[in-house]
Amino acid sequence: MRVSVGSLVIVAGVCGFLSFAFLATSLGTEYWYIIEMNPTNTSDLEDMSSHSGLWSINEGGKMNAGAIDSFKADRSRYSEAELHMLDMHSAIVVMLPLSLVLLLLGGICGLVSSLARSPVLLTSSAFYFFISSLLTLCGVSLYIIYSYKALAETERLVGPEGLAHVHTSFGWSLGMAWLSYGLELLTGALLLGAAQMAKAQHSRPSWPDTSLDCGSNTARKGIELY
């Protein structure tokens, strides 16, 4: 089965759209990090279970939208380690939305290059998606490092006994961000493949139509004989 440039471009467009949708959903939901309380004797601590996003925390069914705001935080109240985590969070909330904007612009560039069937434009769009995926990877990886550092700092403050009945895990919002990253890579790879196919088609030599030359030669000979 032979794959055409058009089919590769269509599949790349679908992957790019899904990547944008997954990342937008991930940024707009509060299931990046989940904290579950497992009390042994009392049930009052169950309401302390929470799940958080990049900008808000849901504690006991109540949304606290201003709980995570590293830009407006009073930096004089925090230790050096906490300030380092604030800087990490600030970088996260800049990189991931920026990656979403780059995905939107990349979709426009990919559409233009696919309509033009230009190998240069297709290659440029492919590397554009690779750069966007690198930004997504950095943001997601930095969030994981930030979460582990925050947990370690909490354990240092309250001690291992304070976290004995606490279970932490990453949620499906983070999983959707990882899916978005993978689809960005796949989109870039498909566009790069389409660019190579379009380049091969453009560089293929076009042979002259010899049937027309034979016909014209026969007619010329007939006129000379006449």
Buried (B, 14 or more C-beta within 10 A) or exposed (E): EEEEBEBBBBBBBEBBBBBBBBBBBBBEBBBBBBBBBEEEEEEEBEEEBBBBBBBBBBBEEEEBEEEBBBEEBEEEEEEEEBBBBBEBBBBBBEBBBBBBEBBEEBBEBBBEBBEEBBBEBBBBBBEBBBEBBBBBBBBBEBBEEBBEBBBEBBBEEEEEEEBEEBEBEBBBBBBBBBBBBBBBBBBBBBBBBBBBBBBEEEEEEEEEEEEEEEEEEEEEEEEEEE
